[in-house]
Amino acid sequence: MKTYAFFTLKTLVLKTLAVTLVVGGLAGCSRREPGNSPTSSQSPSQIPLQTVALRAALLSPIDVKLTWKEPAPNAAGYIVEYATEPQGEFTTLGFFPPDQETFTHPNLMPETDWYYRVRPYYGPASNAVEVALPDALSDKEYTRRYARPEDYSWAPPHTIPEGVPAAKLSIRSAESAAKAAPTDLKAALVSSTVSGFQLTWSDHASDEDGYLLEMKPSQGAEFAVRALLDRGTNAFGYAFEPPQRRATLRVRAFYYGQPSNLAHITTGAAPSRNV
């Protein structure tokens, strides 16, 4: 599978984002955090004061089960992260829906310290758009053309200058969050590719930590995070991978909530292998 960071794309010519992951495969990505304290655009009164209560337990010597409880309402979802040192660089395990309260981290390195945290994230989502590829190609031909090299130099996240700058509002305030949601999300198929499309939207947020691209497969019931984009982004290219031809997408201006307690656990000895 060809990947651009964690997005399913067709070439590695594209620049790598600083913060990316494939949520479907739970491929982690390390990063330094901007900090757990409020940023200059984030006043303490706007941050949910409650923190997530996180527990870690061994299901086996090398499988860890995480369980958390969120006392603060209205979270859009959770980010689960881990490190191997208490002050280390955290790696993202995945983005999860607001009703999920458990996650199992399997097949870990034996006799190793693991540190976990969970962070809720908040923020308003855009209108949803449906993207559908033409039905002209057979599945076999679609797969064959997808395997060919294609130019995706147009696809990296970027900011398109606004003709008339939109008013920017806070997504951290209940009074303005709904009006600060991204609007006018549009998707345009890129004819030089077999499955690529360009997403554009209007940015109305003044204090987001970034944008999330969320996708719901044609037969899926829930949106799932597919890309994490820098703040101020309003254009991004994406591509379906065969056999997928249709999905519903939206973007969310988001900010991080307070992280949970740090849950520490040490894995046991490696299980014996029967020969």
N, C-alpha and C positions, 0 to 999 in steps of 0.2 A: 504494500500500500504506500502510495506517495503521500507525504505529509508536509504541510507548511506549519511549523510549530505544532499546535495540536489540532489545527483545522485540517479537514480532508481536502487537500489541494493537489495540484498536479506537478509542481516543480519546487525545487529548493533554491531557485533564483531569488525568491521572495525573502525579504529580511525577516529575521527571527524576532518575535516579540519578547519583551523581558519577562512577561508573566503569561504562561500558556499551559494548557493541559488538554488531553483528550478525556472528557468526562466519561464517555461510553466505555473506554478501556481503562479508566482510572489511572492513566499515566501521569505520574507526579512531575512537578516542576519546582525547582528550588528558587527562592528569592529572598532578598532582604525586605523586610516590611517597612512601610513608611513610618512606622511607630504605632504604639498602642495608645498614645495620648492624643488629645484633640489636635487637629491641624489648625492652621491659621484661619481656615474657612469654616471651622467646626467649633462652635461654642459649646461648653460643657452642658448647658441647659438643653441642647438639642440632641444629646446622645442618650440612648436608653441606659439607665443606671444599673439595671439588673444584669447579671452575668449568667451565662449558661453553666449549669452544674454538670461536669463531665466525670465519668468513671471508666476505668480500663480494667479488664479482667482477661485472664488466659483461658481460652477454650481448649487449648492444647499447649504443649511446650513452645510452639512457634506460631500460634494463631491468637490474635488479640481481638477481643470484642469491645467496642466502644459504645457506651450508652450515655445519652445526654438528655437534659430537661431544660426547656427554655421558659423562664418566667416572664419574659417581655413579649407582648403581643405584636402582631403585624409584621413579623419577619418574612421576607420574601424567600428565604432559604438559609442554608448553612454551608459553611466552608470547613472541611475537616483537613487538618494539617498535622504533620509530624516532624520531629527532629531526633537526632541521636545524642544531643547534648541539651541541657536545660536552656542555655543561651545560644543555641546553635541556629543554623539557617533552616527555616521551616520549608517543608515540601508539601505541596497541595495534593491531597488524595482524591478530592472530588468536591463538587457542588451538589447539594442534596435538597429536596423539596422541604417545605416547612413542616410537613407532617411526619417526616422521617426522624427517628430518635435513636437509631442504632446503625453501626457499620462494623464489619469484620475486616481486619487487616491480616491477610493470610500469608503463610509460608515465609515467615521472617527469619532473619539471621539468628541462629541460636546464641544464647548467653550474651545478649546485647541489651543495653538500656535503650528504651524508646520513650519519647515524650510526645504527648498529644495535646492538641487544643482544638476547640470548635468556636467558630465565630459566626454569629448571624449576620446577614446582610439585608439592607433595606433599600427601598427606592421604587419609583413608579415606572411602569412599562409603557411602551408605545402601543399604538394600534398594531394588530397582527395582519400580515400579508401572506397569501398563499403563493407558493412558487411551484410551477408545474413545467416539466420538460415536454417537448413535443413527443407524440406517440409514434412518429414515423419510423424510428429505428427499432429493429428487433433487439431482444436482450443480448443476443450474441454480438450484433454489430455495435451496440452501445458499449459493451465491454471492450470490444476491439479498439474502438476509437478512443475510449478513455485511456487505454494503455499507451497511446501515442504521446510524444512530447507536445506540449502546448505552452503558449506564452501567457503567463499569469503575472506579468510585470505590473498590470493595472490593479492587482488585488490587495496589496498591503493596506492596512488601516491608515487612513489619512483624514485631513480636515479640508473640506471644500470651503473656500471663502464665501461668506453670505453676502448676497446682493444688498439686502436690507437687514442689518443685524437684529436678531430677535432679542427680546427682553430676557435676561437671565434671572432665574429665581432659585430659591433654596429648595433642595429636595429633603433637607433635614428638618424642615418646619412643617407642621401639620397644616398650617394655613396656606402654604404655597406649593406643597409637594405635588399635588395633582396637576397644577398648571406648569410645573417644571418638567413634566414627563416629555420624552421625545415625541415628536409628531411627524406626520407626513412620511412615514416609512414607505419606501418604494423599492421594488426589486425589478431589475432589468436583465434579461438573459444576454449573455455576451456571445455573439454568433461565431466568434473565432474559436470557441471552445465547445466541447460536447455537453458539458453540464455546469459550466460556471455562470454565475450571476453577480451583479453589482448591487449592493444595498446602500441606500442613502436615506438620511433622515435629518430633521431639524432639531438642533440641540438647544434646549431651553434651560439647562441646569447651570447653576453658578458654583456649586460646591460638591460635585460628584467626585468619588474616588476613581471612577471609570465607567465603562459600559459593558454590559453582558449581552451577547447574542444568544437568544433562547430559541430552540427549535422543537416542534412537535411533529413527529412523523405522521404520514397520512392516516395510519391506523393506530397511532399512539394516543393515549388519553392525557398525558401530561407534557408540559414544556420541560425541556432540560437544557442546561447551559452548555453551549458549544464553543464559545469564544469569550475571552476576557480582553477588553480593549482599553487603551489609554483614555484618560479624560479628554474631552474636547473633540473626540473622534466623531465624524458624521458620515463616513463612507468606508465600505469594507467589501471585499470580494470573497465569495464562498463558492463551493462546488459540491454537488452530490457525487457520491461514489456508487457505481452499479452494485445492486440493481435499483437503488433508490431513484425515483423520478419526481417525487412530489413531497412537499412538507409545508407546514405553516411556521412562520418565523416572526419574532418581535425583538426589540432591543429594550434594555432596561438601564436607566441611569441609577447607579447604586452607590452606597457607602457602607463601610464596615461598621458593625456594632462592636461592643466590648467583647474581647475574647474570654473564653471560659477559663476556669482554673487549669493549671498544667497537670495532666494526668501522667504519672510515671509508672512504667512497668518494665520488668526484666524478663526476657524470654529464657526458657529452660534449655536443657541439653538437647542436642539434635536427636530426633527419634531414630531408633535402630532400624536398619533396613534388613528385611529378610531376604536372604539369597536363595 
